Amino acid sequence: MLRYGAEIHAQRNLSQLSRLSILLTAARACTVVLALAAISLFYVSIARTFNFPSIISDNWVLICLVIVVSCVNPLWGTALHNIRMDQVQESITRIVMQVLRVIGFALAIFLGFGLSGVIAAWLATLLVAWLQYSMANFRWWWRARASWPRQVDSPVQNTIVRRLVRFSAFAFAGNSLMVLKEASVANFVIAHHLGVTHVALYGLASTLVILLANLSPASLLRGVLTPLFTKRYTERKDSGDLVFAFNFTTKLVLLVTVPTLIIFAILGDKVIELVYGPDYLSAYLTLVILCIAHIVWALQYPYSPIIYALEKSELVLFSSVAYAMPLVTSLVLVPQTGIVGAAIGSATGAVLLWILNWAAFRWYVRVPLGFPVRTAFTIALHLLPIAAALLLLKPYVNSLAALIVAGIVSVVCYVCLGYWNHSFFSPRELNLMRRAVGRPSAQQA
């Protein structure tokens, strides 16, 4: 949707953009419904194999509805907002929905509705978001219909259908394996071999790490950067723009994601002890390994805009072999090493994916991608004194207030050091960030 929607938007072809968005939204919804129907047919066997608690069975219909709506909203809402470069409205919608979700969760728990009420509140906020996205889309289409020139589809324009089918076929095959990572398939292996208690320990560590890893600017801005670079490359066909895109997004990961996860890995045992209790400290080693793994996973995001701009979806299928590695490694290591084996599997998959992407771009795509070594070295110099200070002072962090102060001081020190040596980004990169997060001008809209 982002790749071809951005191209069609640049051509100002409203009818084709409308058909694309409706077609992909309907196709995704139907696919999810069919998949959930197949799971429902064999639900009893699946639940018995992976020790699902009965509360999931009691709320299975609500869970299915949540999955369907949450799969439709990114295409119908987020993607179209990013294609139109209307990130302000998209950000406001997300913030409002998060606030409503928290209020709904609190009310469900306060009124004693339990997990059923929480899931129902989640579904309600998703439906409100869908309604907001629909109203915004129709308003935009109505304005665009009056201002955009009428176009008749030509054979050249219709070739986009064949390109989309080819791109989607490879991407779908690759994403089918990517589900092994996104669904935290290691949890099923842990549940089968060790029981639900160890699933809770691994879930604690992985949830905390994923929460911080998702704050990566490269991940948050992926929906914005992909249409930006797609439009630029389709207009200019300059591989230099792709190299620029890779260096820029890699710097974002190095500047924010790496320091965040390193600081969290150092203070992770204190977070577990003071927030969740000392009984969960056995998850700390798993947390540290997952922090390292997600640093490597985050370094894959810079490849994404280039793959989309070049329409090289076969690379998604080629590199998706790495997503099977956590499952294979977990099957071997979890019975012997426990949840640490699952974390090692995630790290192994991340390293293999990085190697596959690097090899593909070097010998297949033949785009001379580099690595911002100078930026990485500068960030390492900034982190060393902070990490050393945290290791020395960590024995004295014995309260939640002290933990919060230690985290805030670490972040402030890192930001001050970065401001003191603020040569991470070039003027061109700074200008791109302003375009990516700002409201488009009337001429761009």
Secondary structure, 3 states (H helix, E strand, C coil): CHHHHHHHHHHCCHHHHHHHHHHHHHHHHHHHHHHHHHHHHCHHHHHHHCCCCHHHHHCHHHHHHHHHHHHHHHHHHHHHHHHCCCHHHHHHHHHHHHHHHHHHHHHHHHCCCHHHHHHHHHHHHHHHHHHHHHHHHHHHHHHHHHHCCCCCCCHHHHHHHHHHHHHHHHHHHHHHHHHHHHCCCHHHHHHHHCCHHHHHHHHHHHHHHHHHHCCCHHHHCHHHHHHHHHHHHHHHCCHHHHHHHHHHHHHHHHHHHHHHHHHHHHHHHHHHHHHHCHHHHHHHHHHHHHHHHHHHHHCCCCHHHHHHHHCCCHHHHHHHHHHHHHHHHHHHHHHHHCHHHHHHHHHHHHHHHHHHHHHHHHHHHCCCCCCCHHHHHHHHHHHHHHHHHHHHHHHHCCCHHHHHHHHHHHHHHHHHHHHHCCCCCCHHHHHHHHHHHCCCCCCCC
